[in-house]
Amino acid sequence: MASGQLSRAEALARPGCRHASHVMLYCDTDALLFGIHRIRHVVLMQMRFDGLLGFPGGFVDPSDESLEAGLSRELSEELGVALPILEEDHLDACYCPTSSSSSSSRLITHFYAKKMEEEQIREVERAAVTTATDHGQEVLGMVRVPLYTTEGGGGLAAFLSHSFVGGARSQLAASLLRLQLVAPEELSAAAGRARQIRAAPPL
C-alpha cells in the first residue's frame, strides 16, 4: 500500500477523525466519438457548486452508519438514484491534508470504484438532472471523463488541466491505472500536456 494510504479497517480504527466517502462510477462501452475515437470506458465525475470537478459522495459518520450506507445516501441526494455500494468496491483510504494539526480535525477520505452496465450509467446521468435533490445546488451536473486524445490534442489532457477539488485529480489518475482503463504511457503523456496547458499564459 502506498505511503499515507490506509486500508478500510485501519482507517476506521483511527480515533478522532472525520470520514468522507466518494465513488467513481464507470462502465465499458463500444461507442465511438464522431465514428473515429474509441471511447472505451465511461467514467463519471461531477461539476460541483464551486466550479471544481470531483466525485459524488460526502461526509459519513461511521458511528451512525457504515461508510457504504453513508455513501449510498449521498449518492441518492446527488444523483437521484439509490446505488448499493459494497465493501469490496473500496479502493483505498488516506489522510486528507488540512490546515490544522489537531487530531479532531483530521479527515480521512475513502475512495470507491463501482463498475456498472452502460445503461445503468445512462440512468444515473438521466436521474442526476431530473430527480436529484442536489442538482443545481451542490451539484451542477455530471461529466464524462474523455479517455481519448483527438488530433488537436483535446480529450484527456484538456480534461486534466481543469481544476479539481482536493485529491480528486490524483484519485482519478490512480484509478484509471489501477483498473487498467488507460495505458500508463497514455496517462503520462496526457498529464504532461495538462501541466503545459495550466502553465500557459491566459489569452
C-alpha positions in Angstrom: 0.0 0.0 0.0 1.4 3.4 -0.9 2.7 5.8 1.7 -0.1 7.6 3.5 -2.7 5.2 2.4 -4.8 3.1 4.8 -7.0 0.0 4.5 -10.6 0.4 5.3 -10.2 -1.3 8.6 -7.1 0.8 9.6 -8.9 4.0 8.7 -11.9 3.1 10.8 -9.7 2.2 13.8 -8.1 5.7 13.9 -9.6 7.7 16.7 -10.8 11.3 16.5 -11.0 11.5 12.7 -13.8 12.6 10.3 -14.5 10.5 7.3 -15.6 11.3 3.7 -16.5 8.7 1.1 -16.6 9.2 -2.7 -17.0 6.9 -5.7 -16.0 6.6 -9.3 -18.8 5.1 -11.4 -17.7 3.6 -14.7 -18.6 1.1 -17.4 -17.2 -0.3 -20.6 -18.5 0.9 -24.0 -18.1 0.1 -27.7 -19.2 3.7 -28.6 -17.1 5.9 -31.0 -16.8 9.6 -30.9 -17.5 11.0 -34.4 -17.2 7.4 -35.6 -13.4 7.8 -35.1 -12.2 7.8 -31.5 -12.8 4.8 -29.3 -14.3 6.0 -26.1 -13.6 2.6 -24.4 -15.0 3.4 -21.0 -17.4 5.8 -19.5 -16.1 7.4 -16.2 -18.4 9.8 -14.4 -17.4 12.8 -12.3 -19.4 15.8 -11.3 -19.1 19.6 -11.6 -19.6 20.9 -8.0 -21.2 24.1 -6.8 -17.8 25.8 -6.6 -16.9 25.0 -10.2 -14.4 22.3 -9.3 -14.5 18.7 -10.6 -14.9 16.0 -8.1 -16.6 12.6 -7.4 -20.0 12.1 -5.9 -20.1 11.5 -2.2 -19.6 13.3 1.1 -19.1 13.2 4.8 -20.1 10.0 6.7 -20.2 9.4 10.4 -19.2 5.7 11.0 -20.8 5.9 14.4 -24.2 6.4 12.8 -23.9 4.3 9.6 -21.4 2.3 7.6 -19.2 4.1 5.1 -21.0 2.3 2.3 -24.5 3.2 3.6 -23.5 6.8 4.1 -22.1 6.9 0.6 -25.3 5.4 -0.9 -27.3 8.1 1.0 -25.1 10.8 -0.5 -25.5 9.3 -4.0 -29.3 9.3 -3.6 -29.2 13.0 -2.9 -26.6 14.0 -5.5 -27.6 11.6 -8.3 -31.2 10.9 -7.7 -30.9 7.2 -7.7 -30.1 4.7 -5.0 -26.9 2.7 -5.7 -25.7 0.0 -3.4 -22.0 0.4 -2.5 -20.2 -2.6 -1.2 -17.1 -3.0 1.0 -15.4 -4.7 -2.0 -15.8 -1.5 -4.0 -13.5 0.2 -1.6 -10.1 1.1 -3.2 -8.3 3.0 -0.6 -8.3 5.5 2.3 -5.9 8.2 3.0 -5.4 11.3 5.2 -6.5 14.5 3.6 -4.2 17.4 4.2 -5.7 20.1 6.5 -4.6 23.4 7.8 -4.8 22.2 11.4 -2.7 19.7 13.1 -5.3 18.7 15.8 -6.4 15.1 15.5 -10.0 16.2 15.9 -9.9 17.9 12.5 -8.1 15.2 10.6 -10.0 14.0 7.7 -9.7 10.5 6.1 -11.1 10.2 2.6 -12.3 6.8 1.3 -12.4 6.2 -2.4 -14.6 3.6 -4.1 -15.0 2.4 -7.7 -18.1 0.7 -8.9 -18.4 -0.9 -12.3 -21.8 -0.8 -13.9 -23.6 -1.6 -17.2 -23.7 1.2 -19.8 -27.5 1.5 -19.5 -27.1 1.9 -15.7 -24.7 4.7 -16.3 -27.1 6.4 -18.6 -29.9 6.1 -16.0 -27.6 7.8 -13.4 -27.0 10.6 -15.9 -30.7 11.0 -16.6 -31.7 10.9 -12.9 -29.0 13.4 -11.9 -30.8 16.1 -13.9 -34.4 15.1 -13.3 -34.8 13.7 -9.7 -31.6 14.5 -7.7 -32.5 16.9 -4.9 -29.0 18.5 -5.0 -29.0 19.2 -8.8 -28.4 22.9 -9.5 -27.3 23.4 -5.9 -24.5 21.3 -4.5 -24.0 19.6 -7.9 -24.2 21.4 -11.2 -24.1 18.3 -13.4 -22.4 15.0 -14.2 -19.4 14.9 -16.5 -17.9 12.1 -18.5 -14.1 11.9 -18.5 -12.7 11.8 -22.1 -10.3 8.8 -22.2 -9.0 9.6 -25.6 -6.9 12.1 -27.5 -8.2 14.0 -30.5 -6.0 15.1 -33.4 -5.9 18.6 -32.0 -4.7 17.4 -28.6 -8.1 17.6 -26.9 -9.5 14.9 -24.7 -7.9 13.6 -21.6 -5.1 16.2 -21.4 -7.5 19.1 -21.7 -9.8 17.5 -19.0 -6.9 17.0 -16.6 -5.9 20.7 -17.0 -9.2 21.8 -15.3 -9.5 22.5 -11.6 -10.3 19.6 -9.3 -11.3 19.5 -5.6 -8.9 18.1 -3.0 -7.2 14.9 -4.3 -9.8 14.2 -7.0 -7.3 14.5 -9.8 -4.9 12.1 -8.2 -7.8 9.7 -7.3 -8.9 9.7 -11.0 -5.4 9.1 -12.3 -4.6 6.3 -9.8 -7.9 4.6 -10.5 -7.5 4.8 -14.3 -4.2 2.9 -13.9 -5.3 0.5 -11.2 -8.4 -0.5 -13.2 -6.5 -0.6 -16.5 -8.8 1.9 -18.1 -5.9 3.9 -19.6 -2.4 2.7 -20.5 0.4 4.2 -18.3 2.1 5.9 -21.3 -1.2 7.5 -22.4 -1.9 8.9 -18.9 1.7 10.1 -18.6 1.5 11.9 -21.9 -1.9 13.4 -21.0 -0.7 14.5 -17.6 2.3 16.2 -19.1 0.3 18.0 -21.7 -2.2 19.1 -19.0 0.6 20.7 -17.0 1.7 22.6 -20.1 -1.9 23.8 -20.6 -2.2 25.0 -17.0 1.2 26.8 -17.2 0.3 28.6 -20.4 -0.4 32.3 -20.0 -4.0 33.3 -20.4 -5.1 34.7 -23.8 
